[in-house]
């Protein structure tokens, strides 16, 4: 800092400029951009120390499995099903219709998420994405029964990504009642900033071949709105085209990661209706948008218990990969 202030006002001198360039080459002087990056990295380290105090934080929500959300989800997924009745089992992943945090309008941020710093840590990066999850289904949730979901923040990690800082949060949710745990979920959330203008996305991997089952999904804004409403998800990237394209820089409305996972399990249910899903995991690889159809695909593996599932865009690029264990 002292040396740079001493040189200030003399930068018109070619000899001084050459001296600075020479000393930069020898590593004796860091440029202002380097110092700025160091400052941002230092702030990130201070922030992550604060964010990690959220590890161990818990939240408990109780809810009754009522029939209307279940019927509405069946309609949204275009399933011709009879009206749900007491005792009917809830399909895998449809627990996302329940145990919803209910925030007042004044508690929402400009992107539609609740103001950060409640159950989840207050990560000051604009984009929050559902990166994946792991599930165990020990017994089905049933219509008419009341359950409690206990959630805990397991970890908060900071990583340097290709386009900037990333923060990964893992939360564990256990759903059960007096009879014991029914569903276990580990949820992976990633936070990142908006990419710089003109930044190129990394090359997307090609989706697997050899699908036994396949279904084409046309993700229009009506489908995305209905799923947002069912899950009480006010994140504007799923229904507000102007905000999504002009503020966050996406090419179109973003298909919900949980909706893609739900469609993958729905493909399995349609293709093999007698099977029971015991475990499921998925990982988001690339986003899907309402600008083009996408495909959900699957095939059983040779062990007879493992199902490989994936979603790909209309160019055949992998968007989501998943695995289900059935019986």
For each residue, the residues with C-beta under 8 A, 3 or more apart:
1: 4 5
2: 5 6
3: 6 7 29
4: 1 7 8 29 32
5: 1 2 8
6: 2 3
7: 3 4 10 11 16 20
8: 4 5 11
9:
10: 7 13 16
11: 7 8 16 17
12:
13: 10 16 17
14: 17 18
15: 18 19
16: 7 10 11 13 19 20
17: 11 13 14 20 21
18: 14 15 21 22
19: 15 16 22 23
20: 7 16 17 23 24 29
21: 17 18 24 25
22: 18 19 25 26
23: 19 20 26 28 29
24: 20 21 27 28 29 30 31
25: 21 22
26: 22 23
27: 24
28: 23 24
29: 3 4 20 23 24
30: 24 34 35 38
31: 24 34 35
32: 4 35 36
33: 36 37
34: 30 31 37 38
35: 30 31 32 38 39
36: 32 33 39 40
37: 33 34 40 41
38: 30 34 35 41 42
39: 35 36 42 43
40: 36 37 43 44
41: 37 38 44 45
42: 38 39 45 46
43: 39 40 46 47
44: 40 41 47 48 158 165
45: 41 42 48 49 158
46: 42 43 49 50
47: 43 44 50 51 124 158
48: 44 45 51 52 156 157 158 167
49: 45 46 52 53
50: 46 47 53
51: 47 48 54 121 122 123 156 158 167
52: 48 49 55 156
53: 49 50 121
54: 51 57 120 121 153 156 169
55: 52 153 154 155 156
56: 152 153
57: 54 119 152 153
58: 150 151 152 153
59: 119 150 151 152
60: 148 149 150 151
61: 99 100 101 148 149 151
62: 99 146 147 148 149
63: 98 99 100 146 147 149
64: 98 144 145 146 147
65: 70 90 98 141 142 143 144 145 146 147
66: 69 70 143 144
67: 70 71 83 84 85 86 88 143
68: 71 72
69: 66 72 73 97 98 230
70: 65 66 67 73 74 84 88 90 94 97 143
71: 67 68 74 75 81 83 84
72: 68 69 75 76 226 230
73: 69 70 76 77 94 97 230
74: 70 71 77 79 81
75: 71 72 78 79
76: 72 73 223 226 227 230
77: 73 74 262 263 266
78: 75
79: 74 75 266
80:
81: 71 74 84
82:
83: 67 71
84: 67 70 71 81 88 143
85: 67 88 143
86: 67 142 143 144
87: 142 143 144
88: 67 70 84 85 142 143
89: 140 141 142
90: 65 70 94 95 140 141 142 143
91: 94 265 266 269
92: 135 137 265 269 277 280
93: 96 135 258 261 262 265 280
94: 70 73 90 91 97 262
95: 90 98 99 141 175 183 185
96: 93 231 258 262
97: 69 70 73 94 100 230 231
98: 63 64 65 69 95 141 147
99: 61 62 63 95 147 149 173 175
100: 61 63 97 231 232
101: 61 114 118 119 232
102: 232
103: 107 108 114
104: 107 108
105: 108
106:
107: 103 104 114 115
108: 103 104 105 112 113 114 115 234
109: 112 113 114 115 116
110:
111: 126 128 235 236 237 243 248
112: 108 109 233 234 235 236 240
113: 108 109 116 128 234 235
114: 101 103 107 108 109 118
115: 107 108 109 118
116: 109 113 120 121 122 123 124
117: 121 122
118: 101 114 115
119: 57 59 101 151 153 171
120: 54 116 123 153 169 171 189
121: 51 53 54 116 117 153 156 167 169
122: 51 116 117
123: 51 116 120 128 167 169 191
124: 47 116
125: 128 165 166 167 191 192 193
126: 111 192 193 194 248
127: 191 192 193 194 248
128: 111 113 123 125 189 190 191 235
129: 189 190 191 192 257 284 287
130: 133 187 188 189 256 257 258 284
131: 168 188 189 190 257 283 284
132: 188 257 281 282 283 284
133: 130 185 186 187 188 261 281 282
134: 185 186 279 280 281
135: 92 93 183 184 185 186 279 280 281
136: 183 184 278 279
137: 92 140 182 183 276 277 278 279 280
138: 180 181 182 183 184
139: 179 182
140: 89 90 137 182
141: 65 89 90 95 98 145 147 175 182 183
142: 65 86 87 88 89 90 145
143: 65 66 67 70 84 85 86 87 88 90
144: 64 65 66 86 87
145: 64 65 141 142 177
146: 62 63 64 65 177
147: 62 63 64 65 98 99 141 175 176 177 182
148: 60 61 62 175 176 177
149: 60 61 62 63 99 173 174 175
150: 58 59 60 173 174
151: 58 59 60 61 119 171 172 173 174
152: 56 57 58 59 171 172
153: 54 55 56 57 58 119 120 121 156 169 170 171
154: 55 170 171 172 186
155: 55 168 169 170
156: 48 51 52 54 55 121 153 167 168 169
157: 48 167 168 169
158: 44 45 47 48 51 165 166 167 168
159: 165 166 167 168
160: 164 165 166
161: 164 165 166 192
162: 202
163: 192 193 195 196 199
164: 160 161 192 193 195
165: 44 125 158 159 160 161 192 193
166: 125 158 159 160 161 190 191 192
167: 48 51 121 123 125 156 157 158 159 190 191 192
168: 131 155 156 157 158 159 188 189 190 191
169: 54 120 121 123 153 155 156 157 188 189 190 191
170: 153 154 155 186 187 188 189
171: 119 120 151 152 153 154 186 187 189
172: 151 152 154 184 185 186 187
173: 99 149 150 151 183 184 185 186 187
174: 149 150 151 181 183 184 185
175: 95 99 141 147 148 149 181 182 183 184 185
176: 147 148 179 180 181 182 183
177: 145 146 147 148 180 182
178:
179: 139 176 182
180: 138 176 177
181: 138 174 175 176 184
182: 137 138 139 140 141 147 175 176 177 179
183: 95 135 136 137 138 141 173 174 175 176
184: 135 136 138 172 173 174 175 181
185: 95 133 134 135 172 173 174 175
186: 133 134 135 154 170 171 172 173
187: 130 133 170 171 172 173
188: 130 131 132 133 168 169 170
189: 120 128 129 130 131 168 169 170 171
190: 128 129 131 166 167 168 169
191: 123 125 127 128 129 166 167 168 169
192: 125 126 127 129 161 163 164 165 166 167
193: 125 126 127 163 164 165
194: 126 127 248 249
195: 163 164 199 201 249
196: 163 199
197: 249
198:
199: 163 195 196
200:
201: 195 204
202: 162
203:
204: 201 285 286 313 317 318
205: 285 317 318
206: 316 317 318
207: 297 310 311 312 316 317 318 319
208: 211 297 308 310 318
209:
210: 299
211: 208 214 297 298 299
212: 271 298 299 300
213: 267 268 270 271 297 298 299
214: 211 295 296 297 298
215: 263 267 270 295 296 297
216: 293 294 295
217: 263 293 294 295 296
218: 223 293
219: 223 224 253 255 288 289 290 293 294
220: 223 224 290
221: 224 225 239 241 253 290
222: 225 226
223: 76 218 219 220 226 227 259
224: 219 220 221 227 228 238 239 253 255 256 259 290
225: 221 222 228 229 238 239
226: 72 76 222 223 229 230
227: 76 223 224 230 231 233 238 256 259
228: 224 225 231 233 234 235 238 239 256
229: 225 226 232
230: 69 72 73 76 97 226 227
231: 96 97 100 227 228 256 258
232: 100 101 102 229
233: 112 227 228 238 256
234: 108 112 113 228
235: 111 112 113 128 228 238
236: 111 112 239 240 243 244
237: 111 240 243 244 248 250 253 254
238: 224 225 227 228 233 235 253 254 255 256
239: 221 224 225 228 236 253
240: 112 236 237 243 244 253
241: 221 244 245 252 253
242: 245 246
243: 111 236 237 240 246 247 248
244: 236 237 240 241 247 248 250 252 253 254
245: 241 242 248 249 250 251 252
246: 242 243 249
247: 243 244
248: 111 126 127 194 237 243 244 245
249: 194 195 197 245 246
250: 237 244 245 253 254 287 289
251: 245 289 291
252: 241 244 245 289 290 291
253: 219 221 224 237 238 239 240 241 244 250 289 290
254: 237 238 244 250 287 288 289
255: 219 224 238 259 260 287 288 289 290 294
256: 130 224 227 228 231 233 238 259 260
257: 129 130 131 132 260 261 282 284 320
258: 93 96 130 231 261 262
259: 223 224 227 255 256 262 263
260: 255 256 257 263 264 282 284 288 296 311 319 320
261: 93 133 257 258 264 265 280 282 320 322
262: 77 93 94 96 258 259 265 266
263: 77 215 217 259 260 266 267 296 311
264: 260 261 267 268 282 296 298 309 310 311 320 322
265: 91 92 93 261 262 268 269 277 280 309 324
266: 77 79 91 262 263 269 270 296
267: 213 215 263 264 270 271 296 297 298 309
268: 213 264 265 271 272 275 277 298 307 309 324 326
269: 91 92 265 266 272 273 275
270: 213 215 266 267 273
271: 212 213 267 268 298
272: 268 269 275 300 307 326
273: 269 270
274:
275: 268 269 272 326 327
276: 137 326 327
277: 92 137 265 268 280 324 325 326
278: 136 137 325 326 327
279: 134 135 136 137 323 324 325
280: 92 93 134 135 137 261 265 277 322 323 324 325
281: 132 133 134 135 322 323
282: 132 133 257 260 261 264 309 320 321 322 323
283: 131 132 320 321 322
284: 129 130 131 132 257 260 287 319 320
285: 204 205 318 319 320 321
286: 204 313 317 318 319
287: 129 250 254 255 284 319
288: 219 254 255 260 294 311 313 319 320
289: 219 250 251 252 253 254 255 292
290: 219 220 221 224 252 253 255
291: 251 252
292: 289 313 314
293: 216 217 218 219 314
294: 216 217 219 255 288 311 312 313 314 319
295: 214 215 216 217 311 312 314
296: 214 215 217 260 263 264 266 267 309 310 311
297: 207 208 211 213 214 215 267 309 310 311 312
298: 211 212 213 214 264 267 268 271 307 308 309 310
299: 210 211 212 213 307 308
300: 212 272 304 306 307 308
301: 304 305 306 307 308
302:
303: 306
304: 300 301
305: 301 325 326 327
306: 300 301 303 323 324 325 326
307: 268 272 298 299 300 301 323 324 325 326
308: 208 298 299 300 301 322 323
309: 264 265 267 268 282 296 297 298 321 322 323 324
310: 207 208 264 296 297 298 318 319 320 321 322
311: 207 260 263 264 288 294 295 296 297 318 319 320
312: 207 294 295 297 315 316 317 318 319
313: 204 286 288 292 294 316 317 319
314: 292 293 294 295
315: 312
316: 206 207 312 313
317: 204 205 206 207 286 312 313
318: 204 205 206 207 208 285 286 310 311 312 321
319: 207 260 284 285 286 287 288 294 310 311 312 313
320: 257 260 261 264 282 283 284 285 288 310 311
321: 282 283 285 309 310 318
322: 261 264 280 281 282 283 308 309 310
323: 279 280 281 282 306 307 308 309
324: 265 268 277 279 280 306 307 309
325: 277 278 279 280 305 306 307
326: 268 272 275 276 277 278 305 306 307
327: 275 276 278 305
